[in-house]
Amino acid sequence: MIVLDALLQGVLMGLLFALVALGLTIIFGMMDIVNFAHGEFLMIGMYTAYWTSLLLHVDPLIALPASAIVGMLLGLASYYCLVKYLLRGPIIAQLFGTFGLMLFLRYLAQFLFGIDYRIVQKGLLVGKTLSIGLFRFDWTKLSAAILSLIAFLFVYTLLHRTKLGKALRATALNREAANYMGIKTERMNALAWMIGGGTVGIAGGLIVNFWYVYPTVGLLFVMIAFASVAMGGFGSIKGAFFAGILIGIIEMLFPMFGHLTGWDFFGPHFKFTVVYFAYFVIVVLRPQGLFGWKH
Amino acid sequence: MEALRDAFDFRDFSKPERVGFAIFTLFLLAFPWLGAGSFVKAVAIQFLLFSLFGMGWNTIGGYGGQVELGKAQYVGIGAYTVALTMVWWKIPFWVSMPVGILIAIGYSFIIGYPLFRLKGHYFAIATICTSLVLQDIFINWKLVGAAKGIELPIHEHPDFLYMQFKSDTYYFYFIMALFYVAIFYMNWFRKSKLGFQLRMIKEDEEAAESLGIDARWCKIKAYSIASAFVAVGGGFLAVYNLYVDPYSVMDLDLSIKIALMSMLGGAGSMWGPIIGSGFLVPLDRFLGSWLGAQKGLIGVDFMIYAALIMIVSAYQPRGIWGIIEQFRKRGR
């Protein structure tokens, strides 16, 4: 029973991890660049929702569009001001370029908002729980999971059912050929960054309902996102979805396992260690990931 | 003998480089007597330490072209070996440091073997992961002090065996000696067979393999050399700070700084890591202490630092040494 409960909680958390990983995997699939600043985009999305709800006295869930728009603008700005130039350089410059962006955003947030841990205290759903049979769900987590599922499906449809999505995928598969076909690849790159920033902004707006926000919150989430993207295969959207859920389940079941067996090693303080370890093992044994389509 | 001759042979450098290096050496020798304050001395020690780290990283990251972002775990291994053996069994520094190096090399082979199946981004993130896993283990491992870390026993009198001195001057000369050993080693390394093999792998791995170079094995060897360098620095850090905790010696930020300094100075060149750390360490320290004193400006130093990183990686990925070489070519 308790295991099943943890499993369901894991799935809820996993849907959010999947949404965080979505932007990362789209950007990687498009231009083979790993965005270290992804977690900081999330942090900015969290702060946006937090401040909008606090200053305008609205529910954090209503502030969601604000997070999405800020995320999109952030993605666009970082593409046109930085990533465009990084793409010309070697891989090490790309890694450090986005790493610099990460540090910049993190310390900008620290400068503007201080290092305090902040959490949304008022809201329609904060603190309320839903009981179905013997299971109890926090409304905040449940709604966040449902909304992230909707956002995920929306982006998936956008990529697979529209002409724009077709152009995006064509660019990811073969940039030169797409260019010959009259697709403006430069604009597609910017679009990928916009979608990436937007989705992670939404994820931030959802997570802030039940998670503390502080300037370095991004690192944990970006490592989880790296792990889910690697598990699912870099560039694979379906993969990011299932891997995100898988990581959510691992992260919930692992402490449960320790609780049941009584082994200290399987304690909650190691739940993210196991995610990093899983990344390492999966990437070494199966570099293309579980659903990899591009290696 | 041949190797020793190669290590001390600087003839293939240009004249300005040799003269600059000689002046720099004299300056370092005289440095503690120039009346610098304790803060400046501490910055100088940091500079030499990070140059040592950077030179180590340069073997795999610069010459080998592998983006390695997990060097902090070896700093941690070196530091913890020295600290723990000293606390538990009172083993002198001169015994525990080589042991730390051996442990770091052994560990690097174990980690490196699966790690070097990976390339590019996969490799970079995997190195971060291994480092984070080790840090998490040390944070929660009660035997080694967990998150609190361990303090080294302080000796009343200066002790050469345990490397405990009252004055920073001794530490300065000690790290300077290590720094020069590293320089001579690197001077040999870049002319060695492994050095040439690594550069070939960096240029074109498939071509290198087709010429019979075992790319993976070469990378593992270079990785363990880099780890040994970094572990030496870690051991020094333990006796210098007299305090070791997982956040100060195993943090991701440390790994990044090590790689970043080499890249900023110019990865894959002899002087790159030294220039990089000579530029970034003082900037980091002075900006930090200057801005930290002002109220409400916390974090601005890191923002400047970050902006610098972005500008360098966007416009001159070959770093400061790349800029210098460009000017030299234009002048010719």
Interface residues (C-beta under 8 A of the other chain):
Chain A: F28 D32 V34 L82 Y85 L86 G89 P90 I91 I92 A93 Q94 L95 F96 G97 F99 G100 L101 M102 L103 F104 R106 Y107 L108 Q110 F111 L219 M223 F226 A227 A230 F234 G267 H269 F270 F272 T273 Y276 F277 Y279 F280 V283 V284 P287
Chain B: G61 G65 V67 L69 P114 L115 R117 L118 G120 H121 Y122 A124 I125 A126 I128 C129 T130 L132 V133 D136 I137 I139 N140 L252 I256 A259 L260 M263 A267 L297 I298 G299 V300 F302 M303 Y305 A306 A307 L308 I309 M310 V312 S313 A314 Y315 P317
